[in-house]
Amino acid sequence: MKPGVRRKRPGGSARRQALPAAATSLADVHQAAGGHLRREDGQALVEFAVVLPLLLLLVTGIIQFGLLFHQYITLTDAVESGAQTLALGRGLTDACDPAVLQTVNSASTIGLTFAQVTPSFPGSSSDQCGSSLPYTYSTTPGTGNTVTGGNSWTLGDQATVTATQTFTLGVFGLGLFQLPLTASASDAIQ
């Protein structure tokens, strides 16, 4: 036999004629469709339609967790910077304003506002930022936010900055939950 030449099987057409009429017509339809007719063609599409919403929900959840973590880390870094600025402000008459400004500037990427930041001196009865809490930031330095006893701060006491911000947990653009994020940092007065 020559290479590349196929031998015919004996009885091939006879076997086809022996099949029942319904099976012969199905085989003819299958052959006419080029052999592409399968029963599983729609199954993959149905499985994809069922799994796609769950997959999108999972990916959205991962992204939301990443954004929440980023906001918390940024908030934590900002209050640490503000606490250090407040601790170094010994002797200033308005040490609180620069500390609040430093905190807000450090967290500018997450939209922290002045009203969400509170500087304080825990454990000290006389050293306070301003006369009332919550603290109100003054845009004009030295007006209304003087530190009581600023010149008599005790070295080693703690200067604390606390910031609170709300994170909106959402799925597909819909806000589902409001999560309050609070970060606080203390530094020793120097």
Buried (B, 14 or more C-beta within 10 A) or exposed (E): EEEEEEEEEEEEEEEEEEEEEEEEEEEEEEEEEEEEEEEEEEEEEEEEEEEEEEEEEEEBEEEBEEBBEEBBEBBBBBBBBBBBBBBBBBEBBBBBBBBBBBBBEBBEEBEBEBEBBBBBBEEBEEBBBBEEEEBBBBEEEEEEBBBBBBEEBEEEBBBBBBBBBEBEBEBEEEEEEEEEBEBBBBBEBE
